[in-house]
Amino acid sequence: MSKNPKTEDASPVPFETSLTELETVVRDLESGDLPLERAIQLFERGMTLSQQCRQQLEEAETRVEVLVKRGNQVRPEPAGQDS
């Protein structure tokens, strides 16, 4: 049985890298100078990147909530709130 080379030992792409690529995709799509098929390909890539970024942000939020433990409860605090 062969393994999928794309999923085997694949390390996650850093958030910043995905975000930069997503910004490039958006800029290219907004230019309006693309053939339809290329625009669709970029849109699909943008949706994938958006999902990856959202997932990484949710994971980071969870990690921050765990770090902000007070007593036996986790109390999420908005970023940038002065205590």
C-alpha positions in Angstrom: 0.0 0.0 0.0 1.5 3.3 -1.0 1.5 6.4 1.1 0.4 9.9 0.0 3.6 11.9 -0.3 1.7 15.2 0.4 0.6 14.0 3.8 3.6 11.9 4.8 5.9 13.8 7.2 4.2 17.1 6.2 5.0 19.8 8.6 2.5 22.6 9.0 3.1 25.8 7.0 3.8 28.7 9.3 0.8 31.1 9.8 2.8 34.1 8.4 3.6 32.2 5.2 0.0 31.2 4.6 -1.2 34.7 5.4 1.3 36.2 2.9 0.3 33.8 0.2 -3.4 34.5 0.9 -2.7 38.3 0.6 -1.0 37.6 -2.8 -4.0 35.5 -4.0 -6.4 38.3 -3.0 -4.4 40.9 -4.7 -4.2 38.8 -7.9 -8.0 38.2 -7.8 -8.8 41.8 -7.2 -6.7 42.8 -10.3 -9.4 41.4 -12.5 -6.9 40.6 -15.2 -7.1 36.8 -15.0 -8.6 34.2 -17.2 -11.6 32.6 -15.6 -9.9 29.2 -15.0 -6.9 30.8 -13.3 -9.3 33.0 -11.2 -11.1 29.8 -10.1 -7.8 28.1 -9.2 -6.7 31.1 -7.2 -10.1 31.3 -5.4 -9.8 27.6 -4.4 -6.3 28.2 -3.2 -7.4 31.2 -1.2 -10.2 29.2 0.4 -7.7 26.6 1.5 -5.3 29.1 2.9 -8.1 30.9 4.7 -9.2 27.7 6.4 -5.6 26.9 7.4 -5.1 30.4 8.9 -8.4 30.2 10.7 -7.5 26.8 12.2 -4.1 28.0 13.3 -5.6 31.1 14.9 -8.2 29.0 16.8 -5.4 26.7 18.0 -3.4 29.7 19.2 -6.4 31.1 21.0 -6.9 27.8 22.8 -3.2 27.8 23.8 -3.5 31.3 25.2 -6.6 30.4 27.1 -4.8 27.6 28.8 -1.9 29.9 29.7 -4.3 32.4 31.3 -5.4 29.9 34.0 -6.6 31.4 37.2 -7.2 28.8 40.0 -8.8 25.8 38.5 -10.6 27.7 35.8 -9.5 29.0 32.4 -10.6 32.6 32.0 -10.1 33.7 28.4 -9.0 37.3 28.2 -9.0 39.4 25.1 -5.6 40.2 23.7 -4.4 43.7 24.5 -6.5 44.1 27.7 -4.5 45.8 30.4 -4.8 44.2 33.8 
